[in-house]
Amino acid sequence: MLTIYDILQELKETAQSKRDLGERFEKLMQAYLRHDLYYKDLFSDVWLWKEYPNKNNTP
């Protein structure tokens, strides 16, 4: 059985750059928040930063 540490290590080993690592981590967290039994009902939307509608209006 994979642990979160195994998954994070795989992300680090396969990422082509720090940006790629960050994007892969974002996708992992998005999937987790959308499917976890607790969090899936807590959030109505889970966006990646590049999809976030107000990203250009943040302070």
Jmol script that loads the backbone (N, CA, C; Angstrom):
load data "model"
ATOM      1  N   MET A   1       0.848  -1.187   0.000  1.00  0.00           N
ATOM      2  CA  MET A   1       0.000   0.000   0.000  1.00  0.00           C
ATOM      3  C   MET A   1       0.889   1.243   0.000  1.00  0.00           C
ATOM      4  N   LEU A   2       0.577   2.167  -0.877  1.00  0.00           N
ATOM      5  CA  LEU A   2       1.334   3.416  -0.949  1.00  0.00           C
ATOM      6  C   LEU A   2       0.937   4.355   0.182  1.00  0.00           C
ATOM      7  N   THR A   3       1.922   5.046   0.701  1.00  0.00           N
ATOM      8  CA  THR A   3       1.656   6.088   1.687  1.00  0.00           C
ATOM      9  C   THR A   3       1.761   7.439   0.987  1.00  0.00           C
ATOM     10  N   ILE A   4       1.343   8.480   1.660  1.00  0.00           N
ATOM     11  CA  ILE A   4       1.470   9.825   1.093  1.00  0.00           C
ATOM     12  C   ILE A   4       2.937  10.155   0.854  1.00  0.00           C
ATOM     13  N   TYR A   5       3.811   9.633   1.698  1.00  0.00           N
ATOM     14  CA  TYR A   5       5.244   9.874   1.528  1.00  0.00           C
ATOM     15  C   TYR A   5       5.760   9.234   0.242  1.00  0.00           C
ATOM     16  N   ASP A   6       5.262   8.044  -0.080  1.00  0.00           N
ATOM     17  CA  ASP A   6       5.634   7.379  -1.334  1.00  0.00           C
ATOM     18  C   ASP A   6       5.170   8.198  -2.534  1.00  0.00           C
ATOM     19  N   ILE A   7       3.963   8.697  -2.452  1.00  0.00           N
ATOM     20  CA  ILE A   7       3.403   9.481  -3.558  1.00  0.00           C
ATOM     21  C   ILE A   7       4.184  10.780  -3.742  1.00  0.00           C
ATOM     22  N   LEU A   8       4.486  11.461  -2.651  1.00  0.00           N
ATOM     23  CA  LEU A   8       5.252  12.703  -2.740  1.00  0.00           C
ATOM     24  C   LEU A   8       6.658  12.453  -3.277  1.00  0.00           C
ATOM     25  N   GLN A   9       7.270  11.356  -2.865  1.00  0.00           N
ATOM     26  CA  GLN A   9       8.597  11.011  -3.369  1.00  0.00           C
ATOM     27  C   GLN A   9       8.550  10.754  -4.870  1.00  0.00           C
ATOM     28  N   GLU A  10       7.523  10.059  -5.320  1.00  0.00           N
ATOM     29  CA  GLU A  10       7.357   9.809  -6.759  1.00  0.00           C
ATOM     30  C   GLU A  10       7.185  11.121  -7.521  1.00  0.00           C
ATOM     31  N   LEU A  11       6.404  12.036  -6.964  1.00  0.00           N
ATOM     32  CA  LEU A  11       6.246  13.347  -7.602  1.00  0.00           C
ATOM     33  C   LEU A  11       7.593  14.049  -7.736  1.00  0.00           C
ATOM     34  N   LYS A  12       8.384  14.027  -6.667  1.00  0.00           N
ATOM     35  CA  LYS A  12       9.697  14.679  -6.688  1.00  0.00           C
ATOM     36  C   LYS A  12      10.626  14.044  -7.715  1.00  0.00           C
ATOM     37  N   GLU A  13      10.583  12.726  -7.798  1.00  0.00           N
ATOM     38  CA  GLU A  13      11.493  12.010  -8.695  1.00  0.00           C
ATOM     39  C   GLU A  13      11.115  12.156 -10.164  1.00  0.00           C
ATOM     40  N   THR A  14       9.847  12.366 -10.462  1.00  0.00           N
ATOM     41  CA  THR A  14       9.409  12.403 -11.856  1.00  0.00           C
ATOM     42  C   THR A  14       9.179  13.810 -12.394  1.00  0.00           C
ATOM     43  N   ALA A  15       9.165  14.790 -11.518  1.00  0.00           N
ATOM     44  CA  ALA A  15       8.937  16.172 -11.963  1.00  0.00           C
ATOM     45  C   ALA A  15      10.116  16.663 -12.796  1.00  0.00           C
ATOM     46  N   GLN A  16       9.801  17.398 -13.842  1.00  0.00           N
ATOM     47  CA  GLN A  16      10.824  17.938 -14.741  1.00  0.00           C
ATOM     48  C   GLN A  16      11.404  19.260 -14.233  1.00  0.00           C
ATOM     49  N   SER A  17      10.681  19.932 -13.336  1.00  0.00           N
ATOM     50  CA  SER A  17      11.121  21.219 -12.796  1.00  0.00           C
ATOM     51  C   SER A  17      10.331  21.494 -11.521  1.00  0.00           C
ATOM     52  N   LYS A  18      10.712  22.560 -10.835  1.00  0.00           N
ATOM     53  CA  LYS A  18       9.966  22.953  -9.629  1.00  0.00           C
ATOM     54  C   LYS A  18       8.531  23.328  -9.998  1.00  0.00           C
ATOM     55  N   ARG A  19       8.368  23.987 -11.126  1.00  0.00           N
ATOM     56  CA  ARG A  19       7.021  24.356 -11.574  1.00  0.00           C
ATOM     57  C   ARG A  19       6.188  23.105 -11.834  1.00  0.00           C
ATOM     58  N   ASP A  20       6.777  22.134 -12.518  1.00  0.00           N
ATOM     59  CA  ASP A  20       6.096  20.873 -12.799  1.00  0.00           C
ATOM     60  C   ASP A  20       5.725  20.176 -11.492  1.00  0.00           C
ATOM     61  N   LEU A  21       6.635  20.182 -10.536  1.00  0.00           N
ATOM     62  CA  LEU A  21       6.370  19.582  -9.226  1.00  0.00           C
ATOM     63  C   LEU A  21       5.190  20.274  -8.556  1.00  0.00           C
ATOM     64  N   GLY A  22       5.168  21.597  -8.601  1.00  0.00           N
ATOM     65  CA  GLY A  22       4.064  22.346  -8.002  1.00  0.00           C
ATOM     66  C   GLY A  22       2.731  22.048  -8.663  1.00  0.00           C
ATOM     67  N   GLU A  23       2.741  21.963  -9.992  1.00  0.00           N
ATOM     68  CA  GLU A  23       1.502  21.668 -10.711  1.00  0.00           C
ATOM     69  C   GLU A  23       1.017  20.253 -10.414  1.00  0.00           C
ATOM     70  N   ARG A  24       1.935  19.309 -10.320  1.00  0.00           N
ATOM     71  CA  ARG A  24       1.552  17.933  -9.984  1.00  0.00           C
ATOM     72  C   ARG A  24       0.994  17.855  -8.566  1.00  0.00           C
ATOM     73  N   PHE A  25       1.617  18.606  -7.643  1.00  0.00           N
ATOM     74  CA  PHE A  25       1.138  18.630  -6.261  1.00  0.00           C
ATOM     75  C   PHE A  25      -0.258  19.245  -6.194  1.00  0.00           C
ATOM     76  N   GLU A  26      -0.476  20.324  -6.937  1.00  0.00           N
ATOM     77  CA  GLU A  26      -1.809  20.943  -6.996  1.00  0.00           C
ATOM     78  C   GLU A  26      -2.859  19.941  -7.463  1.00  0.00           C
ATOM     79  N   LYS A  27      -2.545  19.193  -8.514  1.00  0.00           N
ATOM     80  CA  LYS A  27      -3.491  18.206  -9.044  1.00  0.00           C
ATOM     81  C   LYS A  27      -3.764  17.100  -8.032  1.00  0.00           C
ATOM     82  N   LEU A  28      -2.730  16.687  -7.301  1.00  0.00           N
ATOM     83  CA  LEU A  28      -2.904  15.680  -6.255  1.00  0.00           C
ATOM     84  C   LEU A  28      -3.850  16.196  -5.172  1.00  0.00           C
ATOM     85  N   MET A  29      -3.630  17.430  -4.724  1.00  0.00           N
ATOM     86  CA  MET A  29      -4.478  18.007  -3.678  1.00  0.00           C
ATOM     87  C   MET A  29      -5.896  18.238  -4.175  1.00  0.00           C
ATOM     88  N   GLN A  30      -6.044  18.641  -5.426  1.00  0.00           N
ATOM     89  CA  GLN A  30      -7.371  18.820  -6.005  1.00  0.00           C
ATOM     90  C   GLN A  30      -8.127  17.492  -6.002  1.00  0.00           C
ATOM     91  N   ALA A  31      -7.473  16.433  -6.432  1.00  0.00           N
ATOM     92  CA  ALA A  31      -8.111  15.112  -6.450  1.00  0.00           C
ATOM     93  C   ALA A  31      -8.471  14.671  -5.032  1.00  0.00           C
ATOM     94  N   TYR A  32      -7.564  14.903  -4.084  1.00  0.00           N
ATOM     95  CA  TYR A  32      -7.819  14.525  -2.694  1.00  0.00           C
ATOM     96  C   TYR A  32      -9.041  15.264  -2.144  1.00  0.00           C
ATOM     97  N   LEU A  33      -9.077  16.571  -2.340  1.00  0.00           N
ATOM     98  CA  LEU A  33     -10.180  17.366  -1.798  1.00  0.00           C
ATOM     99  C   LEU A  33     -11.511  17.049  -2.466  1.00  0.00           C
ATOM    100  N   ARG A  34     -11.472  16.634  -3.715  1.00  0.00           N
ATOM    101  CA  ARG A  34     -12.707  16.286  -4.422  1.00  0.00           C
ATOM    102  C   ARG A  34     -13.230  14.902  -4.050  1.00  0.00           C
ATOM    103  N   HIS A  35     -12.369  14.003  -3.584  1.00  0.00           N
ATOM    104  CA  HIS A  35     -12.787  12.619  -3.365  1.00  0.00           C
ATOM    105  C   HIS A  35     -12.779  12.147  -1.912  1.00  0.00           C
ATOM    106  N   ASP A  36     -12.061  12.832  -1.037  1.00  0.00           N
ATOM    107  CA  ASP A  36     -12.026  12.436   0.367  1.00  0.00           C
ATOM    108  C   ASP A  36     -13.428  12.545   0.969  1.00  0.00           C
ATOM    109  N   LEU A  37     -13.803  11.562   1.761  1.00  0.00           N
ATOM    110  CA  LEU A  37     -15.159  11.519   2.313  1.00  0.00           C
ATOM    111  C   LEU A  37     -15.515  12.769   3.122  1.00  0.00           C
ATOM    112  N   TYR A  38     -14.556  13.342   3.815  1.00  0.00           N
ATOM    113  CA  TYR A  38     -14.827  14.541   4.608  1.00  0.00           C
ATOM    114  C   TYR A  38     -14.836  15.796   3.735  1.00  0.00           C
ATOM    115  N   TYR A  39     -13.797  15.986   2.950  1.00  0.00           N
ATOM    116  CA  TYR A  39     -13.625  17.239   2.216  1.00  0.00           C
ATOM    117  C   TYR A  39     -14.522  17.387   0.999  1.00  0.00           C
ATOM    118  N   LYS A  40     -14.933  16.297   0.376  1.00  0.00           N
ATOM    119  CA  LYS A  40     -15.724  16.420  -0.857  1.00  0.00           C
ATOM    120  C   LYS A  40     -17.044  17.151  -0.634  1.00  0.00           C
ATOM    121  N   ASP A  41     -17.599  17.073   0.553  1.00  0.00           N
ATOM    122  CA  ASP A  41     -18.844  17.782   0.849  1.00  0.00           C
ATOM    123  C   ASP A  41     -18.604  19.149   1.490  1.00  0.00           C
ATOM    124  N   LEU A  42     -17.375  19.419   1.866  1.00  0.00           N
ATOM    125  CA  LEU A  42     -17.041  20.682   2.516  1.00  0.00           C
ATOM    126  C   LEU A  42     -16.813  21.807   1.504  1.00  0.00           C
ATOM    127  N   PHE A  43     -16.292  21.452   0.328  1.00  0.00           N
ATOM    128  CA  PHE A  43     -15.987  22.441  -0.706  1.00  0.00           C
ATOM    129  C   PHE A  43     -16.861  22.210  -1.926  1.00  0.00           C
ATOM    130  N   SER A  44     -17.436  23.293  -2.449  1.00  0.00           N
ATOM    131  CA  SER A  44     -18.257  23.154  -3.657  1.00  0.00           C
ATOM    132  C   SER A  44     -17.390  23.142  -4.908  1.00  0.00           C
ATOM    133  N   ASP A  45     -16.270  23.854  -4.881  1.00  0.00           N
ATOM    134  CA  ASP A  45     -15.344  23.901  -6.013  1.00  0.00           C
ATOM    135  C   ASP A  45     -13.913  23.792  -5.506  1.00  0.00           C
ATOM    136  N   VAL A  46     -13.094  23.094  -6.260  1.00  0.00           N
ATOM    137  CA  VAL A  46     -11.661  23.027  -5.972  1.00  0.00           C
ATOM    138  C   VAL A  46     -10.944  23.304  -7.288  1.00  0.00           C
ATOM    139  N   TRP A  47     -10.316  24.486  -7.379  1.00  0.00           N
ATOM    140  CA  TRP A  47      -9.652  24.896  -8.611  1.00  0.00           C
ATOM    141  C   TRP A  47      -8.142  24.736  -8.500  1.00  0.00           C
ATOM    142  N   LEU A  48      -7.524  24.506  -9.627  1.00  0.00           N
ATOM    143  CA  LEU A  48      -6.088  24.689  -9.742  1.00  0.00           C
ATOM    144  C   LEU A  48      -5.863  26.191  -9.842  1.00  0.00           C
ATOM    145  N   TRP A  49      -4.671  26.662  -9.491  1.00  0.00           N
ATOM    146  CA  TRP A  49      -4.421  28.097  -9.522  1.00  0.00           C
ATOM    147  C   TRP A  49      -4.680  28.675 -10.911  1.00  0.00           C
ATOM    148  N   LYS A  50      -4.265  27.970 -11.953  1.00  0.00           N
ATOM    149  CA  LYS A  50      -4.456  28.496 -13.314  1.00  0.00           C
ATOM    150  C   LYS A  50      -5.929  28.563 -13.707  1.00  0.00           C
ATOM    151  N   GLU A  51      -6.800  27.846 -13.000  1.00  0.00           N
ATOM    152  CA  GLU A  51      -8.237  27.848 -13.272  1.00  0.00           C
ATOM    153  C   GLU A  51      -9.008  28.818 -12.382  1.00  0.00           C
ATOM    154  N   TYR A  52      -8.383  29.294 -11.312  1.00  0.00           N
ATOM    155  CA  TYR A  52      -9.069  30.117 -10.318  1.00  0.00           C
ATOM    156  C   TYR A  52      -9.578  31.412 -10.947  1.00  0.00           C
ATOM    157  N   PRO A  53     -10.886  31.664 -10.896  1.00  0.00           N
ATOM    158  CA  PRO A  53     -11.471  32.799 -11.610  1.00  0.00           C
ATOM    159  C   PRO A  53     -10.997  34.171 -11.135  1.00  0.00           C
ATOM    160  N   ASN A  54     -10.617  34.324  -9.875  1.00  0.00           N
ATOM    161  CA  ASN A  54     -10.225  35.635  -9.347  1.00  0.00           C
ATOM    162  C   ASN A  54      -8.721  35.777  -9.151  1.00  0.00           C
ATOM    163  N   LYS A  55      -7.929  34.938  -9.786  1.00  0.00           N
ATOM    164  CA  LYS A  55      -6.488  34.965  -9.523  1.00  0.00           C
ATOM    165  C   LYS A  55      -5.830  36.295  -9.880  1.00  0.00           C
ATOM    166  N   ASN A  56      -6.383  37.036 -10.818  1.00  0.00           N
ATOM    167  CA  ASN A  56      -5.793  38.324 -11.191  1.00  0.00           C
ATOM    168  C   ASN A  56      -6.257  39.466 -10.300  1.00  0.00           C
ATOM    169  N   ASN A  57      -7.203  39.207  -9.419  1.00  0.00           N
ATOM    170  CA  ASN A  57      -7.726  40.237  -8.519  1.00  0.00           C
ATOM    171  C   ASN A  57      -7.262  40.057  -7.083  1.00  0.00           C
ATOM    172  N   THR A  58      -6.314  39.166  -6.847  1.00  0.00           N
ATOM    173  CA  THR A  58      -5.847  38.929  -5.485  1.00  0.00           C
ATOM    174  C   THR A  58      -4.868  40.023  -5.078  1.00  0.00           C
ATOM    175  N   PRO A  59      -4.887  40.411  -3.809  1.00  0.00           N
ATOM    176  CA  PRO A  59      -3.982  41.483  -3.344  1.00  0.00           C
ATOM    177  C   PRO A  59      -2.528  41.061  -3.354  1.00  0.00           C
TER     178      PRO A  59
END
end "model"
wireframe off; spacefill off
backbone 0.3
color backbone group
